[in-house]
Amino acid sequence: MPAIQPSHPGPDPLDGVAETLDRAAVAAIAQATPGLSPGTVMQAFWDWGLHLGHSPFKQLQLAAKIGRKFARLGDYAIANAGDPDAEPAIKPFSQDRRFAVTAWKQPPFNLTAQSFLLNQQWWHAATTGVAGVTRHHEDIVAFAARQALDMLAPTNFIATNPVLQKRIFETGGQCLVEGARLLLEDMQRTMRGEPPVGTEAFEVGEEIAVTPGKVFYRNELIELIQYMPTTDTVRPEPVLIVPAWIMKYYILDLSPENSLIRWLIGQGYTVFCISWRNPGSADRNHDMESYRRLRPMAALDAVTAITVTPTVHGVGYCLGGTLLSIAAAAMARDGDERLATMTLLAAQTEFSEPGELGLFIDEAQLNLLENMMWSCGYLDSGQMGGAFQILRSKDLVWSRVLNTYLMGEREPMSDLMAWNADGTRMPYAMHSQYLRRLFLDNDLAEGRYKVDGRTISLSALRRAMFVVGTERYHVAPWRSVHNIHLLSSAEITFALTSGGHNAGIVSDPGHKGRWYHLLTREAEGATLDLDEWLGAHSGEAVAPPPMGAPDGGCPVLADAPGRYVLEH
């Protein structure tokens, strides 16, 4: 009698339906919770609360801290009664300017400010250093405590802010009326999908992004702009700039006096810059490989066709620098030697220290984000901008509430602010891979990242690099940027600049109030000055190359700034 073969049931007919409905449900949760995973937050507080509850001596220590802080506040109150210049019980961090005005040093507001700062210090002690709590959960709880404290700061309320009280008295309350009008105006613009007030004074191609140039190459993801030379001779190696796709390229070409691109041209370099297309739902399946192949690699092919030069200086900014590093490692693996040098501006290649953005990177958080992107095919600029505002709510949210909606004074629009309001989107497949493979799994640094099915390694990079970190960038901390020293043995000149992600990069040389530190790691030789590094790795000056190459497939398609940068 033949053996009875076990039957193998086919796929469950409800699998696809269940997955679709689950994705839709998670996407709805994401919309209701501004992209924050309730599961991650609850796990973090459960972890913290459970371990704090099991730490009686930590609790005793925190109780003792409360007593000592009351004593410090009392000592200050007594000393201040006899000496208005008495040493305060606690000083704010140097970057915290909320209590810098003299009015905050007068009673009773000085005691209000001091008690807030002491309370803030206590909550830091309460949310950190609890044995058994994972580092990620500790960061989330401490961050949540800072958010609550920033919201409840005495600067945000009429009853406790002497500067606001003075403003109300001087204007007879009109500042509150004006603030309400400004709030209503901003709400109306937001609901209509309009840009902030004042951006109309900074039209792209009219007041900003006006450096003369031509678009000579276009594909489904990029336009390539070649800028007109302003010197009689140029260095033979052109400069190809790969900006971040999370932003419009003209952060590097703002007003004429605030343009890195214009400055480079004036130093005698032929400059090319990629302008990203703003993706829509139809671009949802563009992944990291599409971005590498159709962006830096396609642009490099066009640049070498136009200039007929064997090597190019590659410059990558933020995410564009990470992508350029991936492309450069794949080129090194395959024997492609077209990169003369590589410059990375606030760009990470090693993600074990991702900064405060790491608060939003874990399995539950990415599941929420992926389902949110799945529903529309991309991550909207407003959603990403909201995450950055949360990270810096003290400066980007509550200071705006105070100055604009309570003081009734709208900050004048600037070229940088107008650029910041001109957001971009990121396609579902690419952003999911970027966050998972780089931020969550750190595949690039740990030797698991593959291009064309084969592993790449940053250790293959041998060309000289110039790497810039900024002191106050919360998303790509300078120590994380500096970690490329651990991944490549190439000559690396590292510059640590003052400022944050934008001002720390685009400030012109000699800008008042800006500074930098410089260090070159090489086998032998002295450190070069910041302005000399690129010139030291370039050939002698020659006549500028032609604008475009019609015979090489790069005819004139449009004047700079091109078409893609105008897409919203």
N, C-alpha and C positions, 0 to 999 in steps of 0.2 A: 504494500500500500504506500503510495508516494507521500513523502513528508509534506505537511501543510506549512506553506511559507507564511510567515507573519505579514500581515498587511501593513503598508506604510501610508497612513492618511496624507492627503495632499495638504497644501497650505490652508490655514484657517481662513474662510472667506471674510471673516470680520477683522483680520489683521490690518488691512489697509484702512478700513473705516475707523477702527479704534485709534490707529496712529494719527489719522487726520483730525479726529475729534479731540484727541489729547493735545495735539499741537495747537489747535484753535483755542482750547481751554487755557493752556499755558500762555499763549500770546495775549489772551484777554487779561490774565493776571499781570503780565508784564506791563500792559497799558495802564492798569490800575495802580501799579506800584512803582511808577517811573523807572522801570527796568531793573528794580532791585528784587532779588530773590527773597521772599518771606522765609523760605526754608533755611537759607544761609544765616539770616539775621537771628532767627529763633535758635538755631543750633549754637551760634556764637554766644548768645546770652545764657542759654542753658548750660553750656560748658563753663562759662565764667561764674554764673551763680552757683552751680553745683560745687565747683572746686573752692569758691570763696566760703561757701557754707561748711565745707569740710576743713577749713583752715582757721581754727579758733584764735591762734596767735596772730595771724594776719588781721583778723577782725579787731583784736585787742590793739594791735599797732595802729590801725586806722582810727580807732576811738581815741587813742593817745594823741594822734596827729590833730584831731579836732580840737582837743584841749589846748595843745600848744599853739595852734593857729589863732584861737580866741585870745590866748595870752599875748601873742605877738600883736594882734590888732588892738588890744587894750593898751599895751605899752606904747604903741604908735599914737593912739588917741591922746594919751596923757602927755607924751613928749610934744606932739603937735600943738596942744593947747598953749604951751609956753614958748614954742619955737616953730613958726610956720614953715621953716626950712628943715625941720627934723627929718632924719633918714627914714624913708618909708619901710614898712614891714616887708614888702616884696616889690620888686620891679618887674614890669612886663618884659617880654622878649623884645629884642631890638626891632624886629619886623612888625611888632604890634603897636600901631600908632593911635589906637582908639582913645587913649587917655593922655596924649601928649600936650593938649591945650592947657594953658595955665588954669583955666576954670576948674579943672579936675583936681587941682591941688588945694582948693579952698573947701573948708567944711560947709556942709556935711558930705559934699560929693567926693572928697578925698577918701573918706571912710567907706563910702559906697564902692569906689573903685578898688580900694585895698581889699575889702571883704570879697569882692568878685574874684580878684586874682588869687587870693588864698583858697577860695572855694575851687577854682579851676585847678590849682596845684593839687588839692586834696583828691579830686576826681581822677587826676592822672595817676596818683598813687593807688587809688582804689581799683582802677581798671587795668593796671599793669603789674607784673611781678607776682601774679597769683599762681602758685605751683600747680602744674598739671594742665593748665589751659594751653591749647595749641597756639602757636605764634599767629596764625591767620585769624583765629577767633579773638585773640587778644587785640589785634589791630582793629578789627571790626568794632568791638565794644568800646575801645578807647576813642575811635573815630566818632561813633554815635554819641558818646558823652561830649566830645568837643562840639559836635553839631548842635546839641541841645543847649550847651553853655553859650555858644555864639548867638543862638536865637534869643536867649534870655539875658544877654549882656545889658547892663544899665544904659549903654549908649543908644539902645533901640527904643527907649521909652521916654515920654515927655516928663514924667514925674521924677526921673533919675538922671536926666541929661541936662547939665547946666548950659551947654552950648546951644542946644535946641530950645531951651526955655528963653534964652536971650534973644534968639532969632524970632521966636513967636512974639515976644514983647516988642521988639524993634519994628516988626511988620504989622503989629496989631492983629495977629492971627492970619494975615493974608498968605503967609507961607504955607499954612495947612490947606487953604483953599487952592492955591496954585499947585501944591503937591497932589491934591485929589484930582485936579484937572490933568496933570501929567500922567497919573496912574490910569485914568480913564482913557487918555489918548494912547498910551502904550498897550492897554488891553484891547482896544479897538484894532490897532495895527496888528497885534498878534493874532486875533481872530480872523482878520482878513488876509493873513499871510504876508503882510507887508514888512519891509525892513525897518529898523529903528529910525527915529527922527534924526535928520541931519545927514544920512548916508547919501542923499541925492546930491550933496555938494562934492561927492567923491566918485564920479562916474569912471568906470574902468575904460581906459583908452582915451580919457579926456583929462582928468586930474591925476589919476594914478595909473600905473602900468603904461607909461607913455614913452619909455625908451624905444627909439626907432628900431624896427626890425621887420622881418618877413617870416611868414609861415611857409616852410618848404616841404613839410611832410605831415601827413595825417593818416591815421588808421582809426579803427573803431574805439580806441581807448585814449589816444594822445594826439596832440599837435606838437610839432617841433618848431620852435622859433629860433632863427638865427638873427643876432643883433648886429647892426651896422657898426663898423669900426670908427673910432674917433681919433686914432693915432695913425701916423704915416706908416709905421711898421708894427708888427705884432709878433708875439712868440709863436713858433711853428705849431706847438701843441695846443689845440683848442680846449676849451673848458665845457664839459657837458654837465648841466645841473639837473639832478633828479629830485624834485621837491616831494614833500609828503602828499599823498592823495587825500588825506584828511582835511586839506586846506587848499585854497587857490594859490597858484604859483606866485602871484604877484606880491606875496609877503616879502619877496626878495626884490621887488621893483615897485615900491610904493611911490611916494612923491619923489621928484627928481633929486632932491637933497637927501632922500632917505631910501636909496636904492643900492643894494649890494651889486646887482647886475651892472648898473651904470658905472659904479666904482671900478669893477673888474675890467670893464671895457676901457676905461680911462687909464688903467695900468698897462694897457697894451696886450690884452688877451682877446681872442675870438671866442665869443660866448654863445652857447646854445642852451636853451632851457625847454624842458618838457612842460606842456600845459595839459593837465588831465581832463578828460571828458567827465562830466558829472553823470554817473550811471543811474539808470532807472530800473524798473522791474524787469525789463527785457534782458538786462545784463546780470541777472541773479547768479548765473552759473560761471561767471568769470572767477577763476581761482588764482592762487598765488603764482602758479606756472604761467597763466595767461598774463598776469601783471609783469612777470619777469620777461617773457618772450616779446610781448607787444609794447612794452614800455622801455626800459633801459636798453635791451638788446636791439630792438628795432631802431631806437634813436641812435645808438652807437653805429649801426650800419649806415644810417643816413648821414651822420656827421663825417664818417671816414670817406663816404662817397663824395661829399661836398668839398671837403678840405684836402682830400688825397694825402692825408698824413697817416703814418703807421700807428701813432699813439695819441691818446686823448687823456686829459685830466678829468677824472670822474669826481663829482661833488654830490653828495647825498644829504638831504636835510630830513631829520626826524625819521618817519617811516620810510621815506625815500632812501635814506642812508642804509637802513636795514636791507631793503630790497637790492640796493647797489652792492652791498656786501655779499648777498646770496649770489647775485649775478657774477661778481668778481671771483668768488670761490669756484663757481662752475667753470668760468673761463680758465682759471688757473689749472683746474683738473684736466681740462680738455686741450691745454697748450695754446690758448688764445691769449696773446700778449699785447692786446691793443690798449690796455690801461697803463698810462705812464705813472700816475699816482692816484691815490684815492683820498678824498677829504670827507669826513663824516661830521656833520653838524648836529649835535644833540641826538645822536642815533645810537640805539642799543643793538648789540649783537649777542649779549649774554643777559638772560632774563631772570636770574635767581634773585635779583634785587630790583623789582620793577617799580618801586616807589608806591605812592598811594593808589595808583591804578590797580595794584595787586589786590586791593580791597574788593574789586569787582571780578576777580579771576579765581573761580573754583568751578567744580563740575556742575553744581546746582545753578550757579549764576550764569554759566555759559549755556546751559540747557534753556534757561529762561530767555537769554538774549538770542539764541539761535531760533527759537520758536517765534520770537517777536519779529526777527528778520524774515523768517520763512513766510509769514503771512503777507508781506508786501514785496519781498525780494531784495531788500536793502535795509541798512541802518540809516535813518534820517539824521541830518545834521543837527536838528533840534534835540534829538535823543542823546547824541554824543555831547553836544554842548551842555545839556543838562547835567550829565555826569561830571564834566569839568567844573561846572558851577558848584555842584555839591562838594567837590574836593576843596574848593576855595570859597566856601560860602561867606566867610567873614569879609573877604574883599569884594567878591562878585555879586553877592546877594544882599547882605545886611547893610553894608556901606552904601549900596545903591538905594535901598529902602530909606535909610536915614537922609542922605543928601538930596535925593530926588523927590521922594514922596512925603517927607516930613519937613525938610528944610525948604523944599520948593525950588531947588536949584539944579537944573539939568546940566550934566557935564558936557562941555562942547565936544562935538564929534571931531575925530582926528582920522588921518589916513589909516592908522593901525586899527582903530575901532571899526571903521567902515569895512576894512578887510575881514575882521573877525566876524562881522555880521553876515558875510557872504559865504555861507557854509556849503559843504559838499556831502554827498552820500557815499556809502560803501556797500558793494554788492555782497549778498548773503554768503556765497561760497568762499570768496577771498577773505572776508573778515572772520568767518568761522575758523578757517585754517590758520590765519594769522594768530588769533588768540589761543587756539589749541596747540598748534605745533611750536609756537615760539614762546608765548607767555606762560601757558600752563605746563607744557612738557619740556620746554627749553631744548628742543631738538637741534637747533642750529649750533649751539655751543657744545652740546654733548655728542655730536657726531652722528646723529640719526636723520638729519634733514636730507632729502633726496631731490635731485633735479634730473629730469629725464630718466627716472627709475634708478639712478645711481647716487650714492652718498657723496656729499661734498663736505669739505673741512676747511674752516678758516685758517688752519695751520698751513694751507697751501699758498696763502697770500704772502708774496715776497716783495711787492712794490712798496715804496715809501708811503706812509699814511700821515695825514694831519687830522687829528681828532679833537673836537671841541665839546666840552661839557660846560654847563651853566650852573652857577651856585644855587639858584632858587627855582629850578625846574622840578615840579612835583611829579611829573609823569616819567621822565627819563633822568633820574638822579645822576649826578656827575660820576659818582663812584661806580654806578652800573655801566655808564658809557666807558669809563676807564678800564673796565674789565677786559676789553679787547687786547690789552697787554698780555693777558693770560692765554689768549687763543692764537696769537700770531707772533712769530719771532722777527717780523719785519721791522724796519726803522719806523718808529712812531713818535711824532711830535704831538704832545698833548697840551692843549690850552684850556685853562679853567677861567671862565669869564664871569664877571658880575652880571646880575640880572637874571631873567627867566628865559623861557623857551623862545620868545620873540626878541625882546630887547637885548638879551644876552648874545644873540646871533647877528642881528642886523644893525647894531650900533656901528656908526662909522668910526674909523681910527681916530683917536684923540678926543672922543666924545666926552664932554664934561661929566664927571661923576661916575664914569665907567672905568674898569680896570681889568687886568688879566694876569694870570700866572702861566709861565711857559716852561716846559721840560721836554727834552728830546732824549729818547732812549735809543742808543746806537752803540755799535761796537767801539767806535772811537770818533773823536771830533767834538767840536764845541757846539753848544746850542745856538741855533739861528734865531734872529729876531722874527717876530710874528709876520711882518710884511715881506720878509725875504724868503720864506720857505718855498712858496710856489715857484718863484723865479729861480731858485737854486736847482729846481728839478725840471727846468725848461731849457730849450735850446736858444741860440742867438736869434735876435729879432729878424723877421723877414717881412716881405710885403703881405698885406692882408689877403686871405683867400677870397675867391669870388662869393657873391651872395647867391647861395643855392647852386644846383647843378642840374639844369634841365636835361642834359644828355644822360645824366646818371639817375634819372627818375625822381629828381627833387626840384620840380618847377615851383614858381611862386604861386601859392594858393591863396594867400591873404596877407594883409598888413598885420603886424603885431598890434594888439595882443592876441589876435586870432578869434575864432568862433567859439571854441569849447569853454573858454573862461567866462563867457557871457551867459552860459546856460545856468538856469536855476532849478 
